[in-house]
Amino acid sequence: AAKTIDWHDGNTQLLTLTANCTLTLIHPQDGFRYILFLKQDGTGSRTVTWPAAVKWSAGTAPTLSTVAGKVDLVTLVWLSELGAAGNYLAAANTDYTPA
């Protein structure tokens, strides 16, 4: 499934993964920090494909939680001076269990 995250809808958003997902991130503002919570549905084992503009430490996206109901927190900062069109610098904290 394809999903577009529009940052005009808020700097913090929750996406419940109900299928493997290819993300598109639109309307970033320079220097802004964005938080994306990714929650596995009741089935779990869902994966995310990130846009090329998302840059991870050491060049590798983290392994997200795949257990049903688990939540991962992804922090992204948009910097227009990195790359021709800008880039997100990204970090993830994974494997939260909501109460």
C-alpha positions as CSV (number, residue, x, y, z in Angstrom):
1,A,0.0,0.0,0.0
2,A,1.1,3.6,-0.7
3,K,0.7,6.2,2.0
4,T,1.4,9.9,1.8
5,I,2.2,11.8,5.0
6,D,1.4,15.5,4.6
7,W,3.3,17.5,7.2
8,H,0.7,20.3,6.8
9,D,-1.5,18.0,8.8
10,G,0.9,18.3,11.8
11,N,4.5,17.7,12.8
12,T,3.5,14.5,14.8
13,Q,1.5,11.8,13.1
14,L,0.5,8.2,13.8
15,L,0.3,5.6,11.0
16,T,-1.2,2.2,11.7
17,L,0.4,-0.3,9.4
18,T,-2.3,-2.5,7.9
19,A,-0.1,-3.7,5.0
20,N,3.4,-3.3,3.8
21,C,3.7,0.4,3.1
22,T,5.7,2.7,0.7
23,L,5.8,6.2,2.2
24,T,5.8,9.6,0.5
25,L,6.5,12.6,2.7
26,I,5.3,15.9,1.5
27,H,5.4,19.6,2.5
28,P,8.4,19.7,4.8
29,Q,9.8,23.0,6.1
30,D,13.5,23.7,6.4
31,G,14.9,22.9,9.8
32,F,11.6,21.4,11.2
33,R,11.5,18.2,13.2
34,Y,8.8,15.7,12.4
35,I,7.7,12.7,14.5
36,L,6.1,9.6,12.9
37,F,4.7,6.9,15.1
38,L,4.4,3.6,13.2
39,K,2.1,1.1,14.8
40,Q,1.7,-2.6,13.7
41,D,-1.9,-3.7,13.4
42,G,-3.3,-6.8,15.0
43,T,-1.5,-9.0,12.4
44,G,1.9,-7.4,12.5
45,S,4.9,-8.2,10.2
46,R,4.3,-5.0,8.2
47,T,7.2,-3.3,6.6
48,V,8.0,0.3,5.4
49,T,9.8,1.5,2.3
50,W,11.2,4.9,2.9
51,P,11.7,7.7,0.3
52,A,15.2,8.2,-1.0
53,A,15.4,11.6,0.7
54,V,15.3,9.9,4.1
55,K,18.9,9.4,5.3
56,W,19.7,7.1,8.2
57,S,22.8,6.8,10.3
58,A,25.4,4.6,8.5
59,G,23.2,4.6,5.4
60,T,20.9,1.9,6.6
61,A,17.2,2.0,7.7
62,P,16.6,0.4,11.1
63,T,14.7,-2.8,11.4
64,L,11.3,-1.8,12.7
65,S,9.2,-3.8,15.1
66,T,7.0,-6.5,13.4
67,V,5.1,-7.8,16.5
68,A,1.4,-7.1,16.4
69,G,0.6,-3.9,18.4
70,K,4.2,-2.7,18.7
71,V,5.0,1.0,18.0
72,D,8.1,2.6,16.6
73,L,9.0,6.2,16.9
74,V,10.8,7.8,13.9
75,T,12.2,11.3,14.2
76,L,13.0,13.2,10.9
77,V,14.6,16.6,10.4
78,W,14.3,18.3,7.0
79,L,17.4,20.2,5.8
80,S,17.1,21.9,2.5
81,E,20.9,22.4,2.2
82,L,21.6,18.7,2.2
83,G,21.4,17.4,-1.4
84,A,19.9,19.1,-4.5
85,A,16.3,19.1,-3.1
86,G,17.0,18.6,0.6
87,N,17.0,15.5,2.8
88,Y,15.5,14.2,6.0
89,L,18.0,13.1,8.7
90,A,16.3,10.2,10.5
91,A,16.6,8.3,13.7
92,A,14.3,5.6,15.1
93,N,13.5,4.2,18.6
94,T,11.8,0.9,18.2
95,D,9.7,-1.8,20.0
96,Y,7.4,0.2,22.3
97,T,4.5,-1.6,23.8
98,P,1.5,0.7,24.3
99,A,-0.5,0.2,27.5
